[in-house]
Each structure stands twice: as structure tokens, then as C-alpha cells.
Amino acid sequence: MLHDPGSYSEPKIYTSISLTEREKTVLRRLGERIAAIAALGVHAQKAELWRSLNDLESKRPMVWINEIPWHEMNVNDELTVQCEHPWARDLETTLRRTIYQWNHMPADMVVSDHIACPLVIHSTDFGIHEDVDVVKTDEDNEIVSRHFHIQIASIEDIEKIKMPKVIHHEEATKASFAMMQELFSDIIGVRKEGQTHIWFTPWDYLIRWTGVEEAFIALFDDPDMVNAAVERMVDAWMVELDQFVEQNLLSLDNNNTRIGSGGYGYTSQLPGVPFDPNQVKPHNMWGCSNAQIFSEVSPDMHWEFAMRHDARWMQRWGLTYYGCCEPLQNKIHLLKRIPNLRKVSVSPWNDYGKILPELGGDYVASIKPNPAIFAESGWNPDQARRLLRSALEAGGGKSHIEFIMKDISTVRYRPQLLWEWSEMAMQLVES
């Protein structure tokens, strides 16, 4: 995500990068390990399985772990960062996490045969920073409890939402690419990478400014204000996307890029046509949307205050993904109104026996097993296995399923539980 309503920090811009020989050695050794992993033939096999899934020709369910509590994962200093330069520390962290996940919980992970050099792109925020009280149970955990102070209370306040401006810091991109070439050119390829998949979620932002309870009350008491606020947010995202296109900053995501709140984007149906490899357009890519705050909102209101607005955004993409944490089992008839929809989030709060037959073989069911199993004092692998089996049985052999273990707030500093879950899930889907 390029902007965060809770962030006041300026982007890190390095127009020149100077590393010590020790830092270069650390990064080169990690690059060598990435290259060795990427050279394994299994990645092409896994990519083909993901492609079959997303083309609705799945060979078996797929498994991936995401949103990992990395602060609880370090074992034998595998994640201990050794570099001092901030740019090098960020790169080292990315490489170490990739290697760690491959070593301990790969599931159907695919490691690229190159190292990405992201274009240094900054998008300004929406003009409002959240005013929030935070409560933490673990100082090292990014997952916190928030109480939002209201900044949008009337239709007049909607003008506070500003249109973002996208800036590509080309000199900073050149500096990053030059250093990465120096580090890795004889080890593994380096590719510049623009903005890939965009996490589009108007309601995740709006409730930070309106308050959660206040937003729900406004659905009844001030529907005009709510519709105007959502429309303004969609406008802001569209203005941002137009700038990505105009500045040629988009990159394909039909690869091992995460799509929506689910798995990888491999598919033979993208980039589609027309396609110019020198300028990627939205219709060559995946889009997504969600309104997870609407878990208990009626289907009619979900359409009125979310989906019908989202449609303007979603129609710009080649294929789309819908949903996150919100249960959608009673709203499939609404999703079927999205013509380019391919993947649907199936959070733990769905009834598998209802939603999977509804999705049938027409969509990928992006199933999110409940991560609360890792937060309990004891570990019950049989319970974890039953949760997966219940989904497979409900699918009846007709569903196209990906199991995405995500939203893992904690494993209570027992990283081995995720390793065991990965192995167990793979044994189950491969059998």
C-alpha cells in the first residue's frame, strides 16, 4: 500500500547508496542463497499449479502462508539483520524472510528467479491522518487495538478527502538499481518493478475517520453522506490509478504477486489483449475490493454503500478478487454481478457448507483457515486438520480452493507451529 492514513513519515529517498564491504558481503551471500533456491525446478511446477487454479482448471487445492508475525519468528538468528544502512537493512530483511519461509514453511510458495528492484514511488495520502488512541499487548507486534477520533461527521467534512499525487523518484530508483546490480549481477538477475497489485479498500479508511459505530448509524441516519464519502474515496483511487498509467508505473501481477487478500496471481488469461509490454495497463492486471467492516450489514446495504461504488474501480481490471474478513455466504448473488470476478475470499466466519456450493466451479474459493488456533495455550494439530478437511468436504470435489493462512497476530513465540501447520496442510492437499 502506497499511503497510510496513520503515517506522518516521509518516504525514504536515497539518491546515492554507499555500503561497507561487510554489508555487501552479507547481501551477496543472501543473494546466492536466493539464487540457489530459485534454481530448483519445483518453482515452475508450483507456478503451473497456481495457474491451473486461477484458470479454474485446478489440479489440487493450493496452500500459502502470509501476514506472518515476524517479530516472533527468529530462530538461531536466521532473521537477525546485520547491515547498518537503512536501505540495506530493508533489502536484507526481505531476503532473509524469503529464505526463512522457504526453509521452514514453504507450502506452495514460489521464489522468483530474480530480485525485484521496486521503483521508488510515493503517493501522497488522502489529506486526512487518523487521530487514534492505541493499546498494545506486545510492543513488538504491529497488530494493535485502536480507538478512532471522528474527523468526518457530516457531508461537508467529505471535502477533507483530497486527491493523491503520485511521484516517481527516478534518481532514487537509479541508485537502488545500480547498487543491486553491483551486488547481484553475477549471482541472480535484478529487475525494476513498478506498482503491481493495488489493495483497494475504501471502507478500511473511512471508518478510521468516521468512527466504526458512527459509520453504521450513518447508514440509516445519513445515507447521502455515506454514499458521497464512498464515492469521493473511489474518485481518489481512480485519480491515483490514472497517474500510474500516465507515468507508466504499473507492472504485471500474473505471477507470484499476492492478489487481494489471497494467493498468487498466476493465470494464462492475463495480460490478455491488447497488451503492450512496454506499458502495462489496468486491464492487463488483477483488481480487487472488499468491505470487511460490513460483515453484519445486509446484502441490500452492502450493495448500496459498497459494491455498487466499487464497480467503477473493478471494471477497469482484467480479473478481480473480492473480499477479506467479511463473511460473504449470503451475498454471492451480489458478487455474481461483477463480470470479471474470479476469486472470492472465504473467511473463517463463513459456513463452508453454504458458500462453497454457491461458488461451485465458477470461482476460486480463497479460504482463510482460522489463525486463532495458534493463539491458544495448547496446540491441537487434529483441530487444525479438521478445519481444512471440513472445507474440502464442503467443496465436494467441485470447488477450486486455495488455503491462505493469514491474519496471524501471534503464535505465542512458537514459530514451529506454523512450520507444522504448513507441512500438515501440504500432506492433506497432496493426498
N, C-alpha and C positions, 0 to 999 in steps of 0.2 A: 504494500500500500504506500502510495507516494505522499500522502498527507494524513495527519493525525490530529483530531480536534483537541487532544490533550497535550500536544507538543508545542513548546515555545522555542525549541532549539533550531538553530540554523543548520542546513546540510553541511556535511564535511566536504570541503573542496580542497583538493591537493593539486596544484598546477605543476608541482615538481615533487618527486619522491626520492629520498635518499635513504638507503638501508645499509646497515652494517653487514659485514661479511657473515657474521654469525646468523643474522636474520635471514639472509639469502640462503644460507645452508639449511636452516630449519625449513623454509618454504620449499626449497628444491627437493628435499627428502620426502616431504609430504606429497609433492607433485609426482615424484617417482612412484610412491605407493598408489596414488590415484590412477596413474597410467597403467600399473600392473593389474589393478582391479578392473579397469575399463577394458583391458585387452581380453578378458575372459569371454568366451563365446556365449555364456548364459545370458548376457545382457540383450543380445539380438533375439534370443528365444523369448525372453520376458517381454521385450518390446512388441513382438508379434502377438503374444497372448493379450496384452493390453489393447492392441489394435483390433483384434478379433472381438474383444469385449465391447469396445466403443462402436464397432460396426454392427453390433447386435448379432454377432456370429460366435459367441463366446464358447471357448473350449472347456473352461472351468472358472469358478469364482477366483477373483484376484484379491491380494492382501497387501496392505501398506500401512505403515505407522507414521503419524505426523503429529505436530503440535506436542512435542516431547518436552518434559520438564528437565531441560539440560542441566540446570543447577544441581540436580540430584543424580546425575548420570556418571560423574567422573570416577573411573576405576583405574588404579595403577597409573595415574597421571596421564591417561590417554587424551584427556581434553584440556590439560593444563597448557595455557598459552605461554610461549617463550619469547615471542617478539615484543619489542617496546613501541615501535612506530604504530600509531593508531590504524593507518591503512593496512599495514602488515598484520596487525592483530585481528582485524576483521576478516582478512583473507585466510589467515591461519585457522581461525575459529570455524569458518565454512569448510575448509579441507578436513580438519580434524573430526568434525561432526559427520561428514560423509563417510570417512574411513571407519569411524566408530559404529555407525549404523550398519555399514556393510559387514563388519566383523561380528556384531552381536545380535542384530535383529533386522536382517535384510528383507525377509519376506519376498515380495515381488518387486523390490527396489531395482531401478535401472540406473547405472552410473554412466555418465556421458563420456565419450571418447575425446573430450576437450574440456578445458577450463574456461568458464564464461567470464568475460570482462564486461560487466554491466556499464552501459552508457551512464554517465553521471547526469541524471535527470532530476530536476526538482520541480514539484508542483506546489504552488502556494496553497494554503489551507482555504477553508470556506468562509473566512472572515470572522469566525467565532471560535474561541478556545473554550473548552469545557471548564466550568467552575465547579470543582468537585472536592468532596471530603473522601479520604481514602483510609481504609482499615486493612492492615496486613496481619497474617498469621505466620508468615515466613518472610523475612527481609530480603531473601534472595529470589523469591518467587515473583514472577511478573503478573501472576493472577492475584488480583486484589478485589476487595469489596468497595463499591463506590456509592456515594450519595450525591446526586447532581443538583446544583442550584439553577433555578429556572432563568433562562435568558430569552426564550420565545414564549410569550403568553398571549399574544394577540396577532391578528393578521398584519398589523402594522410592523411588528417585530421581524417579519419574514425578510424585510429589506436588509437585515443584518447579514443574511447569507449572501456572500459575494461569489463572483465567478473566478475560478482559479486561473492562474497563469503558469504555463509550462515553460521551463527554461532548460536547455541542454548546455551544460558547461563543457564545451568542446575541448578546451585546453586541459581540463581535469581528466576527461576521457582519454586524451592522447597520453597524458602522464601515466595513467593506470595501465594502458595497453602497452606502452613502451617498457615499463618495469616488468609486467607479466611476461612479455616476450623475452626479456633478458633472463628471467628466472626459468622459464619453461620451454623455450623454443626447441631445445634439443631433447625434450622429455615427452611433451604432450602438446597438442595444438591449443591455441588460445583464440577465442572468437569474441568479437564485440557483440553484445546482446542488448537490444533495446527493451522497451516495455513489452512484457509478454501478457499473461493473463491479468485482468483487472478485476479486483474484488469489489463489485458494485452492491452497495448495501445502504440505501438512503435511511432506512429506519434505525440502523445501528447508530447513526449520527444524530438523527432528530431527537431521539429520546434523551440524549446527553444534554440537549439544550432546552427541551420542553419539560423534562421530568417524565418518569415512567407512568405513574398513576395519572398524572395530569394529561398525558397523551391519550390514555384510554378514555378518560372522561370527555376529552375534546372530541372524540369520535362521535359522541352523542350531542354534546352541547355546542360545538363549534366546528361542524364538518367542513365548512367553507375554508376556515383557517387551516385545517389539516390538509385538505386537498391542495391548497395553494402552497403550503410548505413542502409537500412531497414533490409537486411539480417544479418548484424552484430548485430542489435538490437534483432532480433529473436534468433540468436545464444546465446546472453547474457541471455535472458529469459529462454531458454532451459537449459542452464548450471545451472541457479538458480533452476529450477524445478527439475532437476536431483539430486541436493543436498537435496532438500526437501524429495525426495523419499529415497535417500540413508540414510538420518538421521532419517527417519520415523517421519516426522514433519507435515504431511498432516492430516486434519480432514474432515469428510463428510460435505457436504453443501446442502444435500437434506432435508432441514429443514428451519427454519426462518432466513436463511442467505440470504443476498441480492445477486442477480445474475446479472452480467453485470451492466447496468445502470437501471435495472428494479426492479421487486419484488422478492418474496421469491422463494426458490428452491425446495419446496416440490414436489416430484414425486415418483411414485411407480417403475419407470424404473431405478432408481439409488438406491443403489450402483451397481446393475447389477452383472454379473459374468465375470470372477472369482472375489471373494471378500474375503479378509482376514480381519476380524475386528481388528486384531492386527497390520495391516499395510495397511493403505488406499493408493491406487494408483490413478493417474490421471484419469484412465478410470472409476473409481467409482464416479467421481465428474463432476461438471459443468465447462466448459471453456467459454471464451468469447473473442471478439476482436472488434475493431472499428477503424475508420479513420475519426473522426469528422471534421478534417481540410479539408477533401475532399468534402465538401458539394456541391461545384460547379464544381468539377472535373468530366470529362466524365466517363461513365461506363468502357470504354476500359482502360483508365488510372487508374481508381480506382482498376481494377483487376491487371494491370501490376505492380503498385507501392505499393499496399497494400494487397489485398485479396489473391493473389497467394503466397505471403510470409507468411501471417497469417495461411494459410492452414497447414503448418508444425506444428504449435502450436495447432490449433483447432482439428486436427485429434487425438491428444493424450487424449482427454476427452470423457466422456460418452455422454453428451449432451452439446450443446453450445448455446450461446446468441450472436447476432451480432448487433452492432450499438450503437450510443449515440445521439448526436445532429444532425448528418448529415442526410438530407432527403434521403431516400432510394427508393422512389417511382419508379424511373427509373432504378433501379438496382436489382430488385427482381430476374431476370433471373440469375444474378451472385450468389446471395445468395442460390439459389436452387442447386448450385454446391457443397454446403457444406453438406455432407451426414448426419452429426449428429446435424444439426441446428434445434433448437426447438423454440427459441424466437427471435423476431426481434423488434428493437427499432423503434417507430413511433413518431418522434419528432414533435413539433408544426409546422415545416416548410414543412410538407408533405401535400399532397392533400388526405384527408381521402377517398374521393370517388374513388381515383385511387389505393391507396396502399392496402386498406383493402380487396377489391375484389380480388386483386392479391395474397394476403396471404391466403385468404379463410379460410378453416378449417384445413390447413396443418401446421400452425404455431401459436404461441401465439403472438398477437399484443400488444407490450408493449407501450401503448400510453402515451405520456407526455403532459398533458394539459399546455397551455402557462402560466408560472408563472408571466408574466408581468401584469396580472390583479390585482396583489397585490401591484404593484408599482405605480399605478395611484392614483391621489389625491382623487378621489371618489371610492366607492366600488359598483360594479354593479353585484349582485348575479345572475340576469337574464342572463347577458352575460356569466358568468361562467357556468351556467346551459346549455345554448345553445351550448357552446363548447363541453360539454360532450355528449349532445344529438346528435350533428352532427356526432360524431364518431359512436355512437350506430346505427344511421340510415344508415350510410355508410356501416357498418358491415352487415347489413341486416339479423341479427339473426344467421349468419353462422360463424362469427368470434369468436375467443377465445381472450378476451380482459382483460388486466389489465390497470387501470388508475394509473399512478405513478406521483404524483405531486412532482417535484424535481427542482433543479437549482433555488431555491428561494433565490435570492440575498437579497431581502428586502420585508417586509410587512409594511414598514414605521412606525415601532414600534406600530403596531396594531395587536398583536397576535390573537385577536379574529376573524380576517378574516380567518385565517387558520382553526380555530375551526369551523366556519360557513361553510367553503368550505367542510370540512370533513363530516359534518352532511348532507349537501345538496347532496354531491356525493353518500353517502350511501343510502339516500332516493331514489335517481334516479336508482341506480343499483338494489336495492332490489324490486323496483316496476316493 
